[in-house]
Amino acid sequence: MRICTCPPGEGRVELGKTIPDLLDEACEKNPNPRFLNQRVNGEWVRYSHHDFRDEAEAQAAGWVELGMAPGERVALFMHSNADFVRVDMGSILARLVDVPIYLTYAPELIVFTLQHAEAKALVVGDETLLERLFPLLDELPTLRYLVVARPPGHWEALKSRIPSHIEPLTLDELIEQGRQRLAKEPNLVVGMKKAIRPEDLLTILYTSGTTGLPKGVMLTHQNITSNVIAAFSVFEEHFLPGQEVALSFLPLTHIFARMMQYGYMYRGAAVYFTEPKRLVEDAQEVRPTVFITVPRLVERIYERILERAATLKGLKGALLRRAVAFAQAYEWTSPPTGLKALEHRLLDRLVYSKWREILGGRLKYAVSGGAALRAQLAHFFAAAGIYFLEGYGLTETSPVITVNRYGRAKPGTAGQPIPGVEVAIAEDGEILTRGPHVMKGYYKNPEATREVMDEEGWFHTGDIGELDEDCYLRITDRKKHLFKLSTGKYVAPQPLEDHLRRSPLVDQAMVVGEGRKFTAALIFANEEGVRLFVEKAGLNANRPLLDLLREPVIQEEFRRTVQTTNAAWPRWMRIRRVALLPRTLSMEDGLLTPTLKVRRAQVGDAFSDVIVALYQTPPGQGDWVILDIE
């Protein structure tokens, strides 16, 4: 079995560190007066590295004053902002194990997580989140403390709604209790820090999961610190200590955003917290040099550019369409020469520079994770000097396994291993990894741990992929998503689905066919894209979406999309029938995970009648459109 590692002489591996070690080192070497920045009542509230550490130490002493013992669990039901980061560090210094909870979880999953983790304390962001928890508190007998980070003015009245077995307090009150304890015992935190070991459990992260109940991933200090140092070390020339500005908008309940936050802290970056809906507005104010993202956001930006190019009139419209066409043909790894290079410079001055200004004008690169980023998009934005670097990892791997490097990215791959990480491909194509980044195991679930960890220390990711001659990793599918047709042929649905989603008419797609004679697909229409296409075709777009899907011109476009997808695959794998559905999938309806992956089993159940209709001759009728594909 071929084992790939980081290219020789690149980056570094450091073991034996704790998260407080990274904070102390940052305060000594890379302190930033604008470390954390959170908008409150329209104004940025700032925390320097030293303010952040001082408050975290007081908070830790407050937890001790409450009687919280090392190793006990504190759950975080909070927005992804500076408050989350503050509470996270305070609980870490108190040697507690924090358990972030997805804000998108249904009530039963919130209860499951708190009960399974046996959380003794729960920190809630604000009144809005607290209101969601009130009906659940009686089901949580192990809970002893409820802390509200930003209580409303009528906090005293709200406290009467909290069950008697739970003590309510605010984050400010917790910190004040800690300050009073430190006044009596000034060396308390010093002793607490010395007691933390790299192998100590730091956090339990419950995987969102596409099937079944979430599993609690146990990550240690060393799991995460080794990953932070290794991942950031391969960007040392392009991530300057104390000089970078990061825009943070991904959920800190995800290990990707959280690991990056520790890295920003360690390297002295200024971090500004925002939300996806405010991304452009805040980017133009903050002018970030770096951020992390997910492919879906990149796709939405791309779709907006295409829509603008299709509707803009006159000379500006013609220029934008030329810039789009040039970017669509651009090869990141083979810059144009001669007259093409001259045209590129002209388009850059007139069009692409404006695209960069939308993101603040200073962006060096953005790292994309959570799912595969289409190579087409990486090439497209590279033409405009906007560099999206794809990486790969899982919650169980802290998370980074591989990442594309600045200056030598291979679009369509997830890059090369970071220092200290080994990657291999098993005989069945599954991606394996080994190293200090691999989790301690699943909490209270040794059987599940044994299923993914072998005797040689390899973690079995469940993803299918391949390594090229330079150890760049390409992910092709999820192992558990493979299905067998009644003909005995296996189908890998993800490449088909990824290709279908390239169409501006497609929001989501799920390929089906387990035990059937042929492959079919559910296509969830992108309403905005469909309406724009119909309008351009000269038809009335102000009708129900289902009516638009019944238009011959739209059906023919969907057929072309599927035929283009099919062209790259063997005949037995090709999609022969599709159902067009006039709706979207969401986290709220339980059909997407918090990382925006399709929950295949749940979608299959929710649309079982559509799947049955796909295999009927003639197909059944319903609130959908079924097309045969030649």
C-alpha positions in Angstrom: 0.0 0.0 0.0 1.5 3.3 -1.1 1.6 5.9 1.7 1.7 9.6 0.9 3.0 12.3 3.3 3.8 16.0 3.2 6.4 17.0 0.5 9.9 16.9 2.0 11.2 20.1 3.7 7.7 21.7 3.9 6.0 22.8 7.1 6.6 21.4 10.5 5.1 19.0 13.1 4.9 19.9 16.8 3.5 17.6 19.4 3.0 18.0 23.1 1.1 21.3 22.9 -2.2 22.4 24.5 -4.6 25.1 23.4 -3.6 27.3 26.3 0.0 26.9 25.1 -1.0 28.4 21.8 -2.7 31.3 23.5 0.2 32.1 25.7 2.6 31.9 22.8 0.4 34.2 20.8 0.2 36.7 23.7 4.0 36.7 23.8 4.9 36.7 20.1 1.9 37.8 18.1 -0.4 39.9 20.2 -3.1 41.7 18.3 -5.1 44.6 19.8 -7.9 43.7 17.4 -7.9 39.9 17.9 -11.7 39.4 18.2 -14.2 41.8 16.6 -18.0 41.4 17.0 -20.7 43.8 15.9 -22.9 44.9 18.8 -25.7 47.4 18.1 -24.0 48.3 14.8 -20.6 48.9 16.3 -17.5 46.7 16.4 -16.6 45.6 19.9 -13.0 44.5 20.1 -11.0 42.2 22.3 -7.2 42.2 22.3 -5.2 38.9 22.8 -4.4 40.0 26.4 -8.0 41.1 27.2 -9.2 37.8 25.8 -6.8 35.8 27.9 -7.5 37.8 31.1 -11.2 37.3 30.7 -10.9 33.6 29.9 -8.8 33.0 33.0 -11.4 34.8 35.2 -14.2 32.7 33.6 -12.2 29.5 34.3 -11.9 30.5 37.9 -15.7 31.2 37.9 -16.3 27.6 36.7 -14.1 26.3 39.6 -16.0 28.5 42.0 -19.3 26.9 40.8 -17.8 23.5 41.6 -17.3 22.3 38.1 -14.7 19.5 38.1 -12.1 18.7 35.4 -13.5 16.6 32.7 -17.1 17.6 33.3 -19.0 18.7 30.2 -20.3 22.2 29.4 -22.5 22.5 26.3 -22.5 25.5 24.1 -25.7 26.6 22.3 -24.4 29.8 20.8 -24.1 31.9 17.7 -20.7 31.6 15.9 -19.2 34.8 17.1 -16.7 36.2 19.7 -19.0 35.1 22.6 -18.6 31.4 21.5 -14.8 31.8 21.3 -14.7 33.5 24.8 -16.7 30.7 26.4 -14.8 28.0 24.6 -11.4 29.3 26.0 -12.7 29.8 29.5 -14.0 26.3 29.7 -10.8 24.9 28.2 -8.7 26.7 30.9 -11.0 25.2 33.6 -10.2 21.8 32.1 -13.8 21.2 31.2 -14.9 19.3 28.0 -17.0 21.5 25.9 -19.8 20.2 23.7 -21.0 22.6 20.9 -24.6 22.0 19.7 -25.7 22.8 16.2 -28.3 25.6 16.2 -30.1 23.8 13.4 -30.7 20.7 15.5 -34.3 19.7 16.1 -35.4 19.6 19.8 -35.0 15.9 20.1 -31.4 16.0 18.9 -30.6 18.9 21.3 -32.0 16.7 24.1 -30.1 13.6 22.9 -26.8 15.5 22.7 -27.1 17.0 26.2 -28.3 13.7 27.7 -25.6 11.6 25.9 -22.8 14.0 26.9 -24.2 14.3 30.5 -23.7 18.0 30.3 -23.6 19.6 33.7 -23.5 23.2 32.4 -25.1 24.8 29.4 -24.1 28.2 27.9 -26.7 29.9 25.7 -26.0 32.8 23.4 -29.0 35.1 23.9 -32.8 35.2 24.6 -33.7 33.9 21.1 -31.8 30.7 21.7 -32.9 30.5 25.3 -36.6 30.5 24.2 -35.9 27.4 22.1 -34.5 25.6 25.1 -37.2 26.4 27.7 -39.5 23.5 26.7 -36.5 21.0 27.0 -35.0 21.9 30.3 -37.2 19.5 32.4 -35.8 16.6 30.3 -32.2 17.3 31.4 -31.7 16.0 34.9 -27.9 16.2 34.8 -27.9 19.9 34.0 -27.0 22.1 37.0 -26.0 25.5 35.5 -27.5 27.6 32.7 -25.3 30.6 31.7 -26.6 33.2 29.3 -23.9 35.2 27.4 -26.1 38.2 26.5 -29.2 38.3 28.7 -32.1 40.5 27.9 -33.3 43.4 30.0 -36.0 41.3 31.6 -33.6 38.5 32.6 -34.9 38.4 36.2 -38.4 37.6 34.9 -37.0 34.9 32.5 -35.2 33.2 35.4 -38.5 32.1 36.9 -39.1 29.9 33.9 -36.0 27.8 34.6 -36.5 24.6 36.5 -35.4 24.6 40.2 -32.7 22.0 39.7 -30.9 24.4 37.3 -29.0 27.5 38.6 -29.3 30.4 36.2 -26.6 33.1 35.8 -25.1 35.4 33.2 -21.7 35.1 31.7 -20.7 38.4 33.3 -21.8 37.1 36.7 -19.7 33.9 36.1 -16.6 36.0 35.2 -17.1 38.3 38.2 -17.3 35.2 40.5 -14.0 34.2 38.9 -12.3 37.5 39.5 -13.3 37.4 43.2 -11.9 33.9 43.4 -8.6 35.0 41.7 -8.3 37.9 44.2 -8.2 35.3 47.0 -6.2 32.7 45.0 -4.0 34.5 42.4 -2.1 31.4 41.4 -5.2 29.3 40.7 -5.1 29.6 36.9 -1.3 28.9 36.8 -1.9 25.6 38.5 -4.8 24.8 36.2 -2.8 25.4 33.1 0.1 23.2 34.4 -2.4 20.4 35.1 -3.6 20.3 31.4 -2.0 17.5 29.4 -1.8 17.3 25.6 -3.6 13.9 25.6 -6.5 15.4 27.7 -9.9 15.4 26.1 -10.7 18.9 24.9 -14.1 18.6 23.2 -16.8 16.3 22.1 -18.2 17.2 18.7 -21.4 15.4 17.6 -21.2 14.6 13.9 -24.2 15.9 12.0 -24.5 12.6 10.2 -26.5 11.7 7.1 -28.1 8.7 8.8 -28.9 7.7 12.4 -28.1 9.5 15.6 -25.0 11.7 15.9 -21.8 10.2 17.2 -19.7 12.1 19.7 -16.2 12.6 18.3 -13.6 12.9 21.1 -10.7 15.3 20.2 -7.8 15.9 22.5 -5.6 19.0 22.9 -2.9 17.4 20.8 -5.3 16.3 18.1 -6.2 19.9 17.4 -2.9 21.8 18.3 -0.9 19.4 16.0 -3.4 20.1 13.2 -3.3 23.8 13.7 0.5 24.1 13.7 0.9 21.7 10.7 -1.9 23.2 8.6 -0.8 26.8 9.2 2.9 26.0 8.7 2.4 25.2 5.0 1.0 28.8 4.6 3.8 30.5 6.6 4.9 32.7 3.7 1.4 33.8 3.0 0.0 34.1 6.5 2.1 36.7 8.2 2.0 36.9 12.1 0.0 39.8 13.4 -0.8 41.1 9.9 -3.7 39.1 8.6 -7.4 40.0 8.7 -9.9 37.1 8.7 -13.6 37.2 8.1 -15.4 34.4 10.0 -18.9 33.3 9.0 -18.9 29.5 9.1 -20.4 27.8 12.2 -17.9 27.3 15.0 -19.8 24.1 15.9 -17.9 22.7 12.9 -14.3 21.6 13.6 -13.1 23.3 10.4 -14.1 26.8 11.6 -13.0 26.1 15.1 -9.6 24.8 14.2 -9.1 27.9 12.0 -10.1 30.1 14.9 -7.4 28.5 17.1 -5.0 29.1 14.2 -6.0 32.7 13.8 -5.4 33.2 17.5 -2.0 31.4 17.4 -0.8 33.5 14.4 -2.1 36.8 15.7 -4.8 37.5 13.1 -7.6 40.0 13.5 -10.9 38.1 13.3 -14.2 39.7 12.3 -17.3 37.7 12.8 -20.2 38.1 10.3 -22.9 36.0 8.7 -23.2 34.8 5.1 -26.0 37.3 4.4 -23.7 40.2 5.4 -20.5 38.8 3.8 -20.2 41.3 1.0 -21.1 44.3 3.1 -18.7 43.4 5.9 -16.0 42.3 3.5 -16.0 45.7 1.9 -15.6 47.4 5.3 -13.1 44.9 6.9 -11.2 44.1 3.7 -10.1 40.6 4.7 -6.9 39.0 3.6 -8.1 35.5 4.2 -11.3 33.5 5.0 -12.6 30.0 4.9 -15.7 29.0 3.0 -17.8 26.1 1.7 -18.3 25.2 -2.0 -22.0 26.1 -2.0 -21.2 29.8 -1.2 -18.7 29.8 -4.1 -21.3 28.4 -6.4 -23.8 31.1 -5.4 -21.3 33.8 -6.2 -20.7 32.2 -9.5 -24.4 31.9 -10.3 -24.9 35.6 -9.4 -22.2 36.6 -11.9 -23.8 34.5 -14.6 -27.2 36.0 -13.9 -25.8 39.5 -14.0 -24.0 38.7 -17.3 -27.2 37.4 -18.8 -29.3 40.5 -17.9 -26.9 43.4 -18.1 -27.5 45.5 -21.3 -25.3 47.6 -23.5 -21.5 47.8 -23.6 -21.2 46.9 -19.9 -23.1 43.7 -20.5 -21.0 42.8 -23.5 -17.8 43.4 -21.5 -19.0 41.3 -18.6 -20.0 38.5 -20.9 -16.6 38.5 -22.5 -14.9 38.5 -19.0 -17.1 35.5 -18.0 -16.3 33.6 -21.2 -12.6 34.3 -20.7 -12.7 33.1 -17.1 -14.7 30.0 -18.0 -11.9 29.0 -20.4 -9.1 30.0 -18.0 -6.6 27.4 -16.8 -5.2 28.3 -13.4 -2.1 26.2 -13.8 -1.4 27.4 -17.4 -1.6 31.2 -17.4 -2.2 32.8 -20.9 0.5 34.1 -23.0 0.8 36.5 -26.0 -2.4 38.2 -27.1 -4.4 36.2 -24.5 -2.3 37.6 -21.7 -2.9 41.1 -23.0 -6.6 40.5 -23.1 -6.4 39.1 -19.6 -4.7 42.3 -18.3 -7.3 44.4 -20.0 -10.2 42.4 -18.5 -8.5 42.5 -15.1 -8.4 46.3 -15.2 -12.0 46.7 -16.4 -13.8 43.8 -14.8 -11.9 41.4 -12.5 -10.6 44.2 -10.3 -14.2 45.1 -9.5 -14.9 41.4 -8.5 -12.0 41.6 -6.1 -13.3 44.9 -4.7 -16.6 43.2 -3.8 -14.6 41.0 -1.4 -12.6 44.0 -0.1 -9.8 44.1 -2.6 -7.1 42.5 -0.3 -8.0 38.8 -0.3 -5.0 36.6 -0.8 -6.9 33.3 -0.9 -9.8 31.5 0.7 -9.7 27.9 1.8 -12.7 25.8 0.9 -13.8 22.7 2.8 -16.8 20.6 3.8 -17.4 19.2 0.3 -15.7 19.0 -3.1 -15.1 22.3 -4.9 -15.7 22.0 -8.7 -12.4 22.5 -10.6 -14.3 24.8 -13.0 -15.0 27.3 -10.2 -11.4 27.3 -9.0 -10.2 28.0 -12.5 -12.9 30.6 -13.1 -12.2 32.7 -10.0 -8.4 32.3 -10.4 -8.8 34.3 -13.7 -9.9 37.2 -11.5 -7.1 36.8 -9.0 -9.5 35.2 -6.4 -7.9 32.0 -5.3 -10.0 29.2 -3.7 -7.8 26.5 -2.2 -9.6 23.2 -1.6 -8.8 21.0 1.4 -10.1 17.8 2.8 -10.8 16.5 6.3 -13.3 15.2 8.7 -14.4 15.9 12.3 -12.6 12.8 13.3 -9.3 14.1 11.9 -9.3 17.5 13.7 -10.0 18.1 10.7 -7.3 18.8 8.0 -5.8 15.8 6.2 -4.8 17.5 2.9 -4.9 21.0 1.4 -3.9 22.7 -1.8 -0.9 25.1 -1.3 -0.8 28.7 -2.3 1.1 28.9 -5.6 0.8 25.2 -6.6 -2.8 24.2 -6.4 -4.3 21.5 -8.5 -8.0 22.4 -9.1 -10.2 19.3 -8.8 -8.1 17.9 -6.1 -8.1 18.4 -2.3 -4.3 19.0 -2.2 -1.4 17.2 -0.5 -1.1 15.9 3.1 -0.1 18.4 5.7 3.0 17.7 7.9 2.7 14.6 10.2 -0.3 13.2 8.3 -0.2 9.9 6.4 -2.7 9.1 3.6 -3.2 5.9 1.8 -5.8 4.3 -0.5 -7.2 0.8 0.6 -7.7 -1.9 -2.0 -11.4 -1.0 -2.2 -10.6 2.6 -2.9 -11.3 3.9 0.6 -9.2 6.8 1.8 -7.2 6.0 5.0 -5.2 8.4 7.2 -3.0 8.0 10.2 -1.2 10.5 12.6 -1.6 12.7 15.6 -4.7 14.4 14.1 -6.9 11.2 14.4 -9.5 11.3 17.1 -9.4 9.5 20.4 -12.6 7.7 19.5 -16.4 8.0 19.7 -17.8 8.9 23.1 -19.5 5.9 24.8 -19.3 4.0 21.5 -16.3 1.6 21.4 -18.0 -0.5 18.7 -18.3 2.4 16.3 -14.7 3.3 17.1 -13.5 -0.2 16.2 -15.4 0.0 12.9 -13.3 3.0 11.7 -9.9 2.4 13.4 -7.8 -0.7 12.5 -5.0 -2.3 14.5 -2.3 -0.4 12.6 -3.8 3.0 13.6 -5.4 3.8 10.2 -8.6 5.7 10.3 -11.0 4.6 7.6 -12.7 7.8 6.3 -15.6 6.2 4.5 -14.6 8.3 1.4 -13.5 6.9 -1.9 -10.6 8.6 -3.6 -7.3 8.4 -5.5 -3.8 9.8 -5.1 -1.9 11.0 -8.1 1.9 10.7 -8.7 2.5 13.9 -6.6 0.3 12.8 -3.7 -2.6 15.1 -4.6 -5.8 13.6 -3.3 -9.0 13.4 -5.4 -12.2 12.4 -3.6 -14.7 10.6 -5.9 -17.5 9.5 -3.6 -18.7 8.2 -0.2 -18.2 4.5 0.3 -21.6 4.1 1.9 -23.3 5.9 -1.1 -22.3 3.3 -3.6 -25.2 1.2 -4.7 -25.8 -1.9 -6.9 -28.2 -2.1 -9.7 -30.2 -5.3 -10.2 -27.8 -6.0 -13.1 -25.0 -6.3 -10.6 -23.2 -3.1 -11.6 -22.2 -0.6 -9.0 -23.0 3.1 -9.3 -21.1 5.9 -7.6 -23.8 8.7 -7.3 -21.7 11.6 -6.2 -19.9 12.4 -9.5 -23.2 12.4 -11.3 -24.8 14.6 -8.7 -21.9 17.0 -8.7 -22.2 17.4 -12.4 -25.9 17.9 -12.3 -25.5 20.7 -9.8 -23.3 22.7 -12.2 -26.5 23.7 -14.0 -28.0 27.0 -12.8 -31.4 25.3 -13.0 -30.4 22.7 -10.4 -30.3 23.4 -6.6 -29.8 19.8 -5.4 -29.8 16.3 -7.0 -29.9 12.8 -5.7 -29.2 9.8 -7.8 -31.1 6.6 -7.0 -31.3 3.0 -8.3 -30.5 0.5 -5.5 -31.8 -2.9 -6.7 -33.4 -1.3 -9.8 -32.6 -2.0 -13.5 -31.3 1.5 -14.2 -30.1 4.7 -12.6 -32.5 7.6 -12.1 -32.4 11.0 -10.3 -34.4 13.4 -8.2 -33.6 17.0 -9.3 -34.7 19.8 -7.0 -35.1 22.9 -9.1 -33.3 26.2 -8.5 -36.3 28.5 -8.7 -34.3 31.6 -9.4 -32.4 29.9 -12.2 -35.6 28.4 -13.8 -37.4 31.8 -13.7 -34.5 33.6 -15.3 -34.2 30.9 -18.1 -38.0 31.1 -18.8 -37.8 34.9 -18.9 -34.9 34.8 -21.4 -37.0 32.4 -23.5 -39.7 35.1 -23.8 -42.3 33.3 -21.7 -44.2 34.5 -18.6 -42.0 33.7 -15.6 -44.5 34.9 -13.0 -46.2 31.5 -12.6 -46.0 28.7 -10.1 -42.7 26.8 -10.3 -44.4 23.5 -11.2 -46.0 25.2 -14.2 -42.7 26.4 -15.4 -41.2 22.9 -15.1 -43.9 21.7 -17.4 -42.8 24.1 -20.2 -41.2 22.2 -23.1 -38.3 24.7 -23.3 -37.4 24.1 -19.7 -37.7 20.3 -20.0 -35.5 20.3 -23.0 -32.8 22.2 -21.0 -33.0 19.7 -18.2 -32.6 16.9 -20.7 -29.5 18.5 -22.2 -28.1 18.9 -18.6 -28.6 15.2 -17.9 -27.3 14.1 -21.3 -24.1 16.2 -20.7 -23.7 14.5 -17.3 -24.2 11.1 -18.8 -21.7 11.6 -21.6 -18.7 11.1 -19.2 -19.9 7.7 -17.8 -20.4 4.1 -19.0 -23.8 3.3 -20.5 -24.9 1.2 -17.5 -24.2 4.1 -15.1 -26.1 6.7 -17.0 -29.3 8.4 -15.7 -32.3 7.2 -17.8 -35.1 9.1 -16.1 -35.4 12.1 -13.8 -38.0 13.7 -11.6 -38.1 17.5 -11.5 -39.4 18.7 -8.2 -40.5 22.3 -7.5 -39.0 22.6 -4.0 -35.7 22.8 -2.2 -34.1 20.8 0.6 -33.2 22.4 3.9 -31.7 21.8 7.3 -35.0 22.8 8.9 -36.9 20.0 7.2 -34.2 17.5 8.2 -33.2 16.7 4.6 -29.8 18.5 4.7 -27.1 18.1 7.3 -25.7 21.3 9.0 -22.9 21.0 6.5 -25.4 21.1 3.7 -25.0 17.5 2.6 -28.1 15.6 1.4 -29.5 13.1 4.0 -30.0 10.3 1.5 -32.1 8.0 3.6 -34.4 10.8 4.8 -34.8 12.2 1.2 -35.5 8.7 0.0 -38.3 8.3 2.6 -39.7 11.8 2.0 -39.9 11.3 -1.7 -40.6 7.5 -1.9 -43.7 8.0 -4.0 -41.6 10.0 -6.6 -39.0 7.2 -6.6 -41.7 4.6 -7.2 -43.1 6.7 -10.1 -39.6 6.9 -11.7 -39.6 3.2 -12.2 -43.2 2.8 -13.4 -44.1 2.4 -17.1 -45.7 4.8 -17.8 -44.5 6.9 -14.9 -46.9 7.9 -12.2 -48.3 11.4 -11.8 -47.9 13.9 -9.0 -46.7 17.3 -8.1 -43.5 16.8 -10.2 -42.4 16.3 -13.7 -40.8 13.1 -14.9 -38.6 13.1 -18.0 -37.2 10.2 -20.0 -33.6 10.7 -21.1 -32.4 9.3 -24.4 
